[in-house]
Amino acid sequence: MIFRYTEAPSFNSLVYEKMLWAAKVKDSQRPKPANFKVRDYSKGIRSPEPPEHLKLRFHVTRFQIDGRNVHEIAPKPGATLSGAFAASILKGASFMGASVGTAPPIDPCDADIAAAKAEPFCEDGAGAGEGSPTLLFLHGGSYVINATHPHWRFLAKLVERTGCRVVAPDYPLAPGHCYADAYRMLRSLYKALLERQPRPKIVLIGDSAGGGFALGLAMLIRDEGLPPPETLVMLSPWLDITMSNPRIAAIDREDPFLNREALVKAGESWARGANPRKPLISPIYGTFGGLPTMHLFIGTRDILVADCRRFRDACQAAGARLAYYEFERMVHDWMLLDFKEARIAVSQVVAIIAGIEAESAEAAAGSEPAESAAALAAMEAPV
């Protein structure tokens, strides 16, 4: 399925784009040698820990995997919401056509991934429904920056509108760590989540670098024969750290946010000498058969759209299940903000999650899944 949002951009989205150009955010990312602290624009919005005000609205807890924090946000008891209302959120959208679309053994940092130590989960007293999916969220930040306030606001919206639990790991980042360290932690975290319930439903979701990381994790889960996630949602994903796609140059002139040179430097630090085209580092070079249903959101004023379109075409050729959402004139990670187009994207993500919940309820009742906009968004076509 291909979804294209082609309405004229909202006033607030235009203002945001102008602010990015005026603030020279793109130029501020030009890296100094071996120093990734030059992105000064982001210092005021970084927030590795959930903001304190979220604890007033949600059940916020923390546990550790291999000595690193994993944050959990869930509805407070008695406040669980259902995402089933989302069947009509695609109203007004135009579908411009429909297409539905084993990786080599991993060798992170030229060494085997050893299992990380999982420490006990904290006591669970939250109000998420027993059958609700768990959203495993991997934040973006070029693999060198922690989560930010916009990330936590986005996750709060998902918890409010779906009643689901969000698990957000503070995974290892470059330059202090490489991709192998992060995969070690995430594999152990995923296994720990599988053990929480007899039949857990996990949704992988990530933005930017976290979107590429989520795709790589889905490949690792498939290759190791673990129970797969219900679906994978990628928001402005970074799929190729080499940034070698020749079509990037034409888009670069219209992208007010991402700096290609800075991304290449960050990617090199994340790979730490390993082949940057390994599927776990740049998942666009992997194989897509046997993956769960995938959903990809991208804007046309984002240099990453070049590789997202390449990924879309590869999924079509491979027969992989991909729902592709492209928003005209949207910049990188616009869905984390709060204007019209961001609210539309959030509603579509909510509908995807609602489709999983609806299927669970119908399966428990022994009925066939109903056709709905949410089911359409969840892309139920077979591989």
C-alpha positions in Angstrom: 0.0 0.0 0.0 1.2 3.5 -0.9 -0.3 6.5 0.8 0.6 10.0 -0.4 -0.5 13.1 1.5 -0.5 15.9 -1.1 -2.6 18.6 0.5 -1.1 22.1 0.8 1.2 22.3 3.9 -0.4 23.8 7.0 0.7 27.3 8.2 2.4 25.9 11.3 4.4 23.4 9.3 5.6 26.2 7.0 6.6 28.3 10.0 8.5 25.3 11.5 10.4 24.8 8.2 11.3 28.5 8.0 12.5 28.4 11.6 14.8 25.5 10.8 16.3 27.4 7.9 16.7 30.6 9.9 18.3 28.8 12.8 20.8 27.2 10.4 20.2 23.8 12.1 21.6 22.0 9.2 24.9 24.0 9.4 25.1 23.5 13.2 25.5 19.8 12.7 28.9 20.0 10.8 31.1 17.7 12.9 34.5 18.4 14.4 36.9 15.4 14.4 35.7 12.7 16.8 33.3 15.1 18.5 29.6 14.7 18.3 28.7 17.4 20.9 28.6 20.1 18.3 24.9 19.8 17.6 24.2 22.7 20.0 20.6 23.2 18.8 19.6 19.9 20.5 21.1 20.5 24.0 18.0 22.1 25.3 15.7 19.4 24.2 17.7 16.3 25.2 16.0 14.2 27.8 17.4 10.6 28.4 14.8 10.3 31.3 11.1 10.8 30.9 10.2 14.4 32.1 8.8 14.6 35.6 5.4 15.9 34.5 4.7 12.6 32.7 4.4 11.0 36.1 1.4 13.0 36.9 -0.5 11.5 33.9 1.0 8.1 33.5 2.5 5.1 35.4 6.2 5.7 34.7 8.7 3.1 35.9 12.2 2.0 35.1 14.2 -1.2 35.1 17.6 -2.2 33.7 19.1 -4.5 31.1 22.8 -5.0 31.3 23.1 -2.0 33.6 21.3 0.4 31.2 18.0 2.0 31.9 14.8 1.0 30.2 11.8 3.3 30.8 8.2 2.2 30.8 5.1 4.4 30.3 1.6 3.0 30.8 -1.8 4.3 31.6 -2.6 4.7 35.3 -5.0 2.1 36.7 -8.5 2.9 35.7 -7.4 5.1 32.8 -7.0 2.5 30.1 -8.2 3.7 26.7 -8.9 1.7 23.6 -7.5 2.4 20.2 -10.4 0.8 18.4 -12.0 4.2 17.6 -9.3 4.9 15.0 -11.0 3.2 12.1 -12.1 6.5 10.6 -8.8 8.4 10.9 -7.9 8.0 7.2 -10.8 10.2 6.2 -9.8 12.7 3.6 -6.6 10.8 2.7 -6.1 9.8 -0.9 -4.5 6.4 -1.8 -2.4 6.8 -4.9 -2.1 3.1 -5.7 -1.4 -0.1 -3.7 1.5 -2.4 -3.6 2.2 -5.0 -1.1 5.1 -6.0 -0.8 18.0 -14.9 5.0 20.2 -12.1 6.1 23.8 -13.3 6.6 25.0 -14.1 10.1 25.7 -11.0 12.2 29.2 -10.1 13.1 29.0 -7.0 15.2 32.3 -5.2 15.7 33.9 -8.5 14.4 32.8 -10.4 17.5 29.9 -12.6 18.5 27.0 -10.9 20.4 27.0 -12.3 23.9 23.7 -12.3 25.7 23.3 -9.3 28.0 22.3 -9.7 31.6 18.6 -8.9 32.1 17.8 -7.5 35.6 14.4 -8.1 37.1 11.5 -5.9 36.0 10.0 -3.5 38.4 6.7 -4.2 40.0 3.9 -3.7 37.5 0.9 -1.8 38.7 -0.1 0.0 35.5 -3.5 0.1 33.8 -2.6 -1.2 30.3 -5.0 -3.9 29.2 -3.7 -7.5 29.5 -4.2 -8.1 25.7 -2.8 -4.7 24.7 0.3 -4.6 22.6 3.6 -3.4 24.1 5.2 -0.7 22.1 9.0 -1.1 22.0 10.3 2.3 21.0 13.8 3.1 19.7 14.6 6.8 19.7 16.4 8.6 17.0 19.4 10.9 17.2 21.9 9.7 14.6 23.1 7.0 17.1 24.9 9.7 19.0 22.2 11.6 20.9 19.7 10.5 23.6 16.0 10.8 23.5 14.5 14.3 23.5 11.4 16.0 24.8 9.6 15.7 21.5 10.1 11.9 21.7 8.5 11.8 25.2 5.5 13.9 24.0 5.0 11.6 21.1 5.0 8.6 23.3 2.6 10.2 25.7 0.2 10.7 22.8 0.4 7.0 21.9 -0.2 5.9 25.5 -3.2 8.3 25.8 -4.8 7.3 22.5 -4.2 3.5 22.6 -4.1 2.6 26.2 -0.9 0.6 25.5 2.3 0.3 27.4 5.5 1.9 25.9 9.0 0.5 26.6 11.8 3.0 25.7 15.3 1.8 26.2 18.3 4.2 26.7 20.4 2.0 24.4 24.2 2.4 24.0 25.3 5.2 21.7 28.3 6.2 19.7 31.1 7.2 20.1 31.3 5.4 23.4 29.7 2.3 22.0 29.2 0.6 18.7 26.2 -1.0 17.1 27.1 -4.4 18.6 26.6 -3.1 22.1 23.2 -1.8 21.3 22.1 -5.0 19.6 23.2 -7.0 22.6 21.1 -5.0 24.9 18.0 -4.9 22.6 18.1 -8.7 22.0 18.1 -9.3 25.7 15.3 -6.7 26.2 13.2 -8.3 23.5 13.6 -11.8 25.1 12.7 -10.3 28.5 9.5 -8.8 27.0 8.6 -12.1 25.5 8.7 -13.7 28.9 6.3 -11.3 30.5 3.1 -12.7 29.1 2.2 -16.2 27.6 1.4 -14.7 24.2 2.9 -11.2 24.1 2.1 -8.7 21.3 5.0 -6.4 20.6 5.1 -3.5 18.2 8.5 -2.3 17.1 8.6 1.4 16.5 11.4 3.9 16.0 12.2 7.2 14.5 15.2 8.3 12.4 18.2 6.2 13.5 15.8 4.3 15.8 13.7 3.5 12.7 16.7 1.9 11.0 17.6 0.2 14.3 14.1 -1.2 14.6 14.3 -2.7 11.1 17.7 -4.3 11.9 16.3 -5.7 15.2 13.4 -7.2 13.3 15.9 -8.9 11.0 17.9 -10.2 13.9 14.7 -11.6 15.6 13.8 -13.3 12.3 17.3 -14.8 11.8 17.4 -16.1 15.4 14.0 -17.7 15.1 12.4 -15.7 17.9 8.7 -15.0 18.0 8.3 -12.0 15.7 6.8 -8.6 16.6 3.2 -8.0 15.5 4.3 -5.1 13.2 7.1 -2.6 12.6 6.6 1.1 12.4 9.4 3.3 11.0 9.2 7.1 11.2 11.6 9.0 9.0 14.0 6.0 9.2 17.8 6.1 8.5 18.3 3.0 6.5 21.8 3.4 5.0 24.5 5.0 7.1 26.8 5.4 4.0 24.4 8.1 2.6 25.7 7.0 -0.9 22.4 7.2 -2.8 23.1 9.6 -5.7 19.5 10.9 -5.4 20.3 12.5 -2.0 22.1 15.4 -3.6 18.9 16.8 -5.3 16.8 16.5 -2.1 19.6 18.0 0.1 18.9 21.5 -1.2 15.3 21.3 0.2 16.1 19.7 3.5 16.5 22.3 6.3 17.3 19.8 9.0 19.7 17.0 8.2 23.3 17.4 7.4 24.7 14.6 5.1 28.3 15.0 6.2 27.4 14.9 9.9 25.3 11.7 9.3 28.2 10.0 7.6 30.5 10.8 10.5 28.0 9.6 13.0 27.5 6.4 11.0 31.2 5.7 10.9 31.4 6.0 14.7 28.3 3.6 15.1 29.9 1.0 12.8 33.3 1.4 14.4 35.3 -0.2 11.6 32.8 -2.8 10.6 31.4 -3.0 7.0 28.9 -0.1 6.9 26.7 -2.1 4.5 26.1 -4.9 7.0 22.4 -5.3 7.3 22.4 -4.7 11.1 24.2 -1.4 10.4 22.5 -0.3 7.2 19.4 -2.5 7.0 18.5 -1.5 3.5 21.2 -4.1 2.4 19.4 -6.9 4.2 16.7 -9.3 3.0 13.0 -8.6 3.7 11.3 -11.9 3.4 9.9 -13.3 6.6 9.6 -9.9 8.3 6.4 -8.7 10.0 4.1 -6.2 8.4 6.0 -2.9 8.0 4.8 0.7 8.0 7.1 3.5 6.9 6.4 7.3 7.3 8.6 9.8 5.4 8.4 13.4 4.2 9.6 14.7 0.8 11.9 17.4 2.4 14.0 14.8 4.2 17.2 13.5 2.6 16.4 10.1 3.9 13.4 9.9 1.6 15.8 8.8 -1.2 16.6 5.5 0.6 13.1 5.1 1.8 11.9 5.1 -1.8 14.6 2.6 -2.6 13.5 0.4 0.3 9.9 0.7 -0.9 10.8 -0.6 -4.3 12.9 -3.4 -2.9 10.0 -4.5 -0.7 7.7 -4.5 -3.8 10.2 -6.7 -5.6 10.6 -9.1 -2.7 6.9 -9.3 -2.0 7.4 -8.0 1.5 4.4 -6.4 3.4 5.0 -2.7 3.5 2.6 0.2 3.9 4.4 3.3 2.7 3.2 6.8 3.8 4.8 9.8 2.0 3.9 13.3 3.1 4.5 16.2 0.7 6.9 19.0 2.0 7.3 17.4 5.4 10.7 17.6 7.0 12.6 15.0 9.1 10.7 13.6 12.1 7.7 16.0 11.6 5.4 13.5 13.3 6.9 14.2 16.7 5.7 17.8 16.5 2.2 19.3 16.9 0.7 20.7 13.7 -1.9 19.3 11.3 0.3 16.9 9.4 1.9 15.5 12.6 -1.6 14.8 14.0 -2.6 13.0 10.9 0.5 10.8 11.1 0.0 10.1 14.8 -3.6 9.1 14.1 -2.4 6.7 11.4 0.0 5.1 13.8 -2.8 4.8 16.4 -4.9 3.1 13.7 -2.2 0.6 13.1 -2.1 -0.3 16.8 -5.9 -0.4 16.9 -5.9 -2.9 14.1 -3.7 -5.2 16.2 -6.0 -4.9 19.2 -9.1 -5.5 17.1 -7.6 -8.6 15.7 -6.8 -9.9 19.2 -10.3 -9.3 20.4 -11.9 -11.0 17.3 -9.5 -13.9 17.6 -10.4 -14.4 21.2 -14.1 -14.3 20.2 -13.4 -16.9 17.5 -14.6 -14.5 14.7 -13.0 -13.5 11.4 -11.2 -10.1 11.4 -13.5 -7.3 10.1 -12.5 -5.2 7.2 -11.9 -1.6 8.3 -9.6 1.4 7.8 -7.5 0.2 10.7 -7.2 -3.2 9.2 -6.2 -1.6 5.9 -3.6 0.5 7.7 -2.2 -2.7 9.3 -1.8 -4.3 5.8 -3.2 -7.7 6.3 -2.2 -8.9 2.9 -0.2 -12.2 2.9 3.5 -12.3 2.2 
